[in-house]
């Protein structure tokens, strides 16, 4: 269970369930993110797979 403090807010900008990819826009967080970093999104720990133009990508599965 996530019990941390919310430090930034983001916006889900794109979903591709077939490939299992989410894109999330989070300008206030981008200067600190790199591929391989973990981010809690709505209490779910996800790994950043790509970063570009003010948004980051994460891979998800149907269980996520």
PyMOL commands that set and color helices and strands:
alter all, ss='L'
color gray80, all
select helices_A, chain A and resi 30-32
alter helices_A, ss='H'
color red, helices_A
select strands_A, chain A and resi 11-16+21-25+38-41+44-52+55-59
alter strands_A, ss='S'
color yellow, strands_A
deselect
rebuild
show_as cartoon
